[in-house]
Amino acid sequence: MVEIVPTIGRIVLYRLSADDVEGDENSLTIGQEFPAIVVRVFGDKPESRVVLRVFMERIDDLRVETAVGEVPGTYRWMDYQKGQAAKYEELERQKQAEKAPVESQDRWPNKKST
């Protein structure tokens, strides 16, 4: 599974929570997704909490502190980002495999040791 560490400036998709849509007159729904930019990160792990600026159809954008997840009130990475991360991870695995030491082979396999 591809895990991406959030960094400032990355774009993600935020799912609106019940608190986000409460009192809204623009027919927003719980779980509706909007693009958001990461403006602060609390840690250096894939599950680190972040502050997002959520870009909505209204003038007053939303700012939320949240974490990656699959439920309303969380964010997710776009499929393209997950695909790029998977390609990068595969490339890194290939590089590591190329750097692995090669087992030494006897240069003269027919020579008897004494």
C-alpha positions as a Markdown table, in Angstrom:
| # | Residue | x | y | z |
|---|---|---|---|---|
| 1 | Met | 0.0 | 0.0 | 0.0 |
| 2 | Val | 1.3 | 3.4 | -0.9 |
| 3 | Glu | 1.7 | 5.8 | 2.0 |
| 4 | Ile | 2.3 | 9.5 | 1.3 |
| 5 | Val | 3.8 | 11.8 | 3.9 |
| 6 | Pro | 1.9 | 15.1 | 3.9 |
| 7 | Thr | 3.9 | 18.3 | 3.2 |
| 8 | Ile | 3.0 | 21.9 | 2.9 |
| 9 | Gly | 1.7 | 22.9 | -0.5 |
| 10 | Arg | 0.3 | 19.5 | -1.4 |
| 11 | Ile | -3.3 | 19.4 | -2.8 |
| 12 | Val | -5.7 | 16.8 | -1.3 |
| 13 | Leu | -9.4 | 16.1 | -1.4 |
| 14 | Tyr | -11.3 | 17.0 | 1.9 |
| 15 | Arg | -14.6 | 15.3 | 2.8 |
| 16 | Leu | -17.0 | 17.7 | 4.5 |
| 17 | Ser | -18.1 | 16.7 | 8.0 |
| 18 | Ala | -21.4 | 17.4 | 9.7 |
| 19 | Asp | -20.0 | 20.4 | 11.5 |
| 20 | Asp | -18.8 | 21.8 | 8.1 |
| 21 | Val | -22.2 | 21.7 | 6.5 |
| 22 | Glu | -24.2 | 22.8 | 9.6 |
| 23 | Gly | -26.1 | 26.0 | 8.9 |
| 24 | Asp | -25.0 | 26.1 | 5.3 |
| 25 | Glu | -27.5 | 27.4 | 2.7 |
| 26 | Asn | -25.6 | 26.2 | -0.4 |
| 27 | Ser | -26.8 | 22.6 | -0.3 |
| 28 | Leu | -23.5 | 21.2 | 0.9 |
| 29 | Thr | -23.6 | 17.5 | 2.0 |
| 30 | Ile | -21.7 | 15.5 | 4.5 |
| 31 | Gly | -18.9 | 13.6 | 2.7 |
| 32 | Gln | -18.9 | 16.0 | -0.3 |
| 33 | Glu | -15.3 | 16.4 | -1.5 |
| 34 | Phe | -13.5 | 19.7 | -2.2 |
| 35 | Pro | -9.9 | 20.4 | -3.1 |
| 36 | Ala | -7.7 | 21.6 | -0.2 |
| 37 | Ile | -4.1 | 22.7 | 0.2 |
| 38 | Val | -2.0 | 21.6 | 3.1 |
| 39 | Val | -0.9 | 24.7 | 5.0 |
| 40 | Arg | 0.6 | 23.1 | 8.1 |
| 41 | Val | 1.8 | 19.6 | 9.1 |
| 42 | Phe | 2.2 | 18.2 | 12.6 |
| 43 | Gly | 4.8 | 15.4 | 12.1 |
| 44 | Asp | 6.6 | 13.5 | 9.3 |
| 45 | Lys | 4.5 | 10.4 | 9.1 |
| 46 | Pro | 1.7 | 9.5 | 6.6 |
| 47 | Glu | -0.8 | 9.7 | 9.4 |
| 48 | Ser | 0.3 | 13.1 | 10.7 |
| 49 | Arg | -2.4 | 15.7 | 11.3 |
| 50 | Val | -2.5 | 18.7 | 9.0 |
| 51 | Val | -4.2 | 22.0 | 8.7 |
| 52 | Leu | -6.0 | 22.4 | 5.3 |
| 53 | Arg | -7.4 | 25.4 | 3.5 |
| 54 | Val | -10.5 | 23.9 | 1.7 |
| 55 | Phe | -11.5 | 25.6 | -1.5 |
| 56 | Met | -15.3 | 25.7 | -1.8 |
| 57 | Glu | -17.8 | 27.2 | -4.1 |
| 58 | Arg | -18.5 | 30.0 | -1.6 |
| 59 | Ile | -16.3 | 33.1 | -0.8 |
| 60 | Asp | -15.3 | 32.1 | 2.7 |
| 61 | Asp | -13.0 | 29.1 | 2.3 |
| 62 | Leu | -12.9 | 26.6 | 5.2 |
| 63 | Arg | -9.8 | 25.9 | 7.3 |
| 64 | Val | -9.7 | 22.6 | 9.2 |
| 65 | Glu | -7.3 | 20.5 | 11.2 |
| 66 | Thr | -7.7 | 16.9 | 10.2 |
| 67 | Ala | -5.9 | 13.6 | 9.3 |
| 68 | Val | -5.9 | 11.3 | 6.3 |
| 69 | Gly | -8.9 | 8.9 | 6.4 |
| 70 | Glu | -12.0 | 7.5 | 4.7 |
| 71 | Val | -14.8 | 9.2 | 6.7 |
| 72 | Pro | -16.3 | 12.7 | 6.6 |
| 73 | Gly | -14.0 | 15.3 | 8.2 |
| 74 | Thr | -10.8 | 13.7 | 6.8 |
| 75 | Tyr | -8.8 | 14.0 | 3.6 |
| 76 | Arg | -7.6 | 11.6 | 1.0 |
| 77 | Trp | -4.9 | 11.7 | -1.7 |
| 78 | Met | -6.0 | 11.9 | -5.3 |
| 79 | Asp | -5.6 | 8.7 | -7.4 |
| 80 | Tyr | -2.9 | 10.4 | -9.5 |
| 81 | Gln | -0.8 | 11.1 | -6.4 |
| 82 | Lys | -1.1 | 7.6 | -5.2 |
| 83 | Gly | -0.1 | 6.3 | -8.7 |
| 84 | Gln | 2.9 | 8.6 | -8.7 |
| 85 | Ala | 3.9 | 7.5 | -5.2 |
| 86 | Ala | 3.7 | 3.9 | -6.2 |
| 87 | Lys | 5.9 | 4.5 | -9.3 |
| 88 | Tyr | 8.5 | 6.2 | -7.1 |
| 89 | Glu | 8.5 | 3.4 | -4.5 |
| 90 | Glu | 9.0 | 0.8 | -7.2 |
| 91 | Leu | 11.9 | 2.8 | -8.7 |
| 92 | Glu | 13.5 | 3.1 | -5.2 |
| 93 | Arg | 13.1 | -0.7 | -4.8 |
| 94 | Gln | 14.8 | -1.3 | -8.1 |
| 95 | Lys | 17.7 | 1.0 | -7.1 |
| 96 | Gln | 18.2 | -0.8 | -3.8 |
| 97 | Ala | 18.2 | -4.1 | -5.6 |
| 98 | Glu | 20.9 | -2.9 | -8.0 |
| 99 | Lys | 23.0 | -1.8 | -5.0 |
| 100 | Ala | 22.7 | -5.1 | -3.2 |
| 101 | Pro | 26.0 | -6.9 | -3.0 |
| 102 | Val | 26.5 | -9.7 | -5.5 |
| 103 | Glu | 27.5 | -13.1 | -4.0 |
| 104 | Ser | 31.1 | -13.8 | -4.8 |
| 105 | Gln | 31.6 | -16.6 | -7.2 |
| 106 | Asp | 34.6 | -18.8 | -7.4 |
| 107 | Arg | 36.7 | -17.6 | -10.4 |
| 108 | Trp | 37.9 | -21.1 | -11.1 |
| 109 | Pro | 35.1 | -23.5 | -10.3 |
| 110 | Asn | 37.0 | -26.6 | -11.4 |
| 111 | Lys | 40.0 | -25.9 | -9.3 |
| 112 | Lys | 40.3 | -28.1 | -6.2 |
| 113 | Ser | 41.1 | -26.4 | -3.0 |
| 114 | Thr | 44.0 | -27.7 | -1.0 |
